[in-house]
Amino acid sequence: MATLARPRDGRMIGGVCAALARRFGTSATTMRVIFVLSCLLPGPQFLLYIALWILFPNEKGSGAQSSPSTAW
């Protein structure tokens, strides 16, 4: 299984859903749909997303990054 690191490609906001999708072997779109549907339930989903954004490291790139990241 892949390590939990936010990828440099395939990000929408912070790369958390893309990292989780790689880790569990699903598509990033599926993970994003699951997250959005979970937001319909009561709970701290947005706080969890922000915490994972902070805790997951960026994926190590190969050399210097030529273009800026698409994450906010």
matplotlib code that plots the C-alpha trace (Angstrom):
import matplotlib.pyplot as plt

x = [0.0, 1.1, 2.2, 0.0, 1.4, -0.4, 0.4, 1.6, -0.7, -4.4, -5.2, -8.3, -7.9, -5.3, -4.8, -6.2, -8.8, -6.2, -3.8, -6.5, -7.6, -4.0, -3.6, -6.8, -6.6, -9.7, -10.1, -9.8, -13.3, -14.8, -13.0, -14.3, -17.9, -17.6, -16.4, -19.1, -21.8, -20.3, -20.7, -24.5, -24.1, -23.4, -19.8, -16.5, -15.7, -14.3, -12.1, -10.9, -10.0, -8.1, -6.2, -5.3, -4.2, -1.8, -0.6, -0.1, 3.3, 3.6, 4.8, 8.5, 9.0, 11.9, 14.1, 12.9, 9.3, 8.9, 5.3, 3.5, 1.3, -2.5, -3.4, -4.4]
y = [0.0, 3.5, 5.9, 8.7, 11.7, 14.5, 14.1, 17.0, 16.0, 15.2, 17.7, 19.7, 21.6, 20.1, 16.7, 14.8, 12.9, 12.0, 10.8, 8.6, 7.3, 6.2, 4.6, 2.6, 1.8, 3.8, 6.7, 10.2, 11.0, 8.1, 9.4, 13.0, 11.7, 9.8, 12.9, 15.1, 12.5, 12.2, 16.0, 15.4, 13.5, 15.4, 15.4, 17.3, 16.3, 19.7, 19.9, 16.4, 17.4, 20.4, 18.3, 15.7, 18.5, 19.7, 16.3, 14.6, 15.6, 16.7, 14.0, 14.2, 15.5, 14.6, 17.7, 21.3, 21.9, 23.9, 25.1, 26.3, 23.9, 23.9, 23.6, 26.6]
z = [0.0, -0.7, 2.1, 3.2, 1.4, -0.4, -4.1, -6.2, -9.1, -8.9, -6.1, -5.9, -2.7, -0.3, -1.8, 1.2, -0.7, -3.4, -0.7, 0.9, -2.5, -3.3, 0.1, -0.2, -3.9, -5.1, -7.4, -6.1, -7.5, -5.4, -2.3, -2.9, -3.4, -0.1, 1.7, 0.3, 1.2, 4.7, 5.1, 5.1, 8.4, 11.7, 12.7, 12.4, 8.8, 7.8, 10.9, 10.1, 6.5, 7.8, 10.4, 7.7, 5.4, 8.1, 9.2, 5.8, 4.3, 0.6, -1.7, -2.4, -5.9, -8.3, -8.3, -8.4, -9.0, -12.2, -11.7, -8.6, -6.7, -7.5, -3.8, -1.9]

ax = plt.figure().add_subplot(projection="3d")
ax.plot(x, y, z, "-o")
ax.set_aspect("equal")
plt.show()
